[in-house]
Amino acid sequence: MKYSEDRIKGLALKLHDRLYLNEDVDYTDEDEALACIKKTMLTFFELEDKLDDLVRAKIQTLKKNVVPGTPEWDILYRKYFEEEARKHRV
């Protein structure tokens, strides 16, 4: 995971506060709402990590050795990531 537990908690709190201040939502239980936001973010980041692993493995299985960081690798990564995201309905 790219973000620490503290960073995710901080981002969740900012999102929680912004939604409330913009009057987009009215929480009946703020702690429960914050926990739900945090859980949703964790689920998203875990799925993103899973897709990243799948894409990297797919690139490594190509006959042509594509070096990470090259424009070709970046293009393939984006293409395959979008394909995997569609498969997983992200």
N, C-alpha and C positions, 0 to 999 in steps of 0.2 A: 504494500500500500504506500502511496506517495505522500500521504499526510499522516501526521502523528495524531494520537487520540486527543491531545489538547487543541491542536489546530482544527480538527473536525468539530470539537465542542464549541470552539470560538466562532467558527463559520455558522454552525447551527444556531447559536445564540444571536448572531447578527441577522440571519434570515428571519428568525422568530421575531425579533424586535422590529425589523423593517416591515414585515407583514402586518404586525399589530399597529404600528405608527401610521401606515398608509391606509388603515382601516379596511384592509383586504379580508381580514379574518377577525373574529372575536372569540378568544379562547375561553372555554369554560374551566379548563384545568391547564394552567400554563406549564407546569412541570411535565404533564403528559404530552402536551403539544411539542415541547422541546425534545423530549425523548423520541417522539415519532419523527421529527425532522432529522434528528441525529441518526436514527435507525435507517431512514430512507437514504441519507447521504452515504452511510456505510455500505448499504446494499449496492448503491450505484458505483461507488469506488471499487468494491470487490468485483463487480461485473466488468468494470473497465480493466482491472488487473487481469481477469480471466481472458478477456478479449485480447489484451496485449500479449499474453503468453501464447495464445493460439496463433496470432498473426506472426509473432517472431518465429515460432516453430514452422509455420507454413513457409516463410521466407527461407529458413535454413534448409528446407527439403528441396529447394529448387536445384536443378542441375548446375546452373550457373552460380558461382559464388558471388553473392551480392554483399558488399561490405557496408555494415551499418554506418550511417552518417553521410553516405553519398547521396546525391540527388536521386539516383535510381532506387536506392533502398527506401528513401523517404516517400517516393511516389508509390512503390509497391506497398509500403506499410499503410499509407492512407487508403489505398484501393482495397486491400484485404481487410483493414479495420472496418471500413464501411460495409463490406460484404458480410462480415461476421456480425456486425451490429444489426444489420437487417435480418439475418438468420435468427438472432436472439431478440428481435423486436425491441431494440433500444432506440 
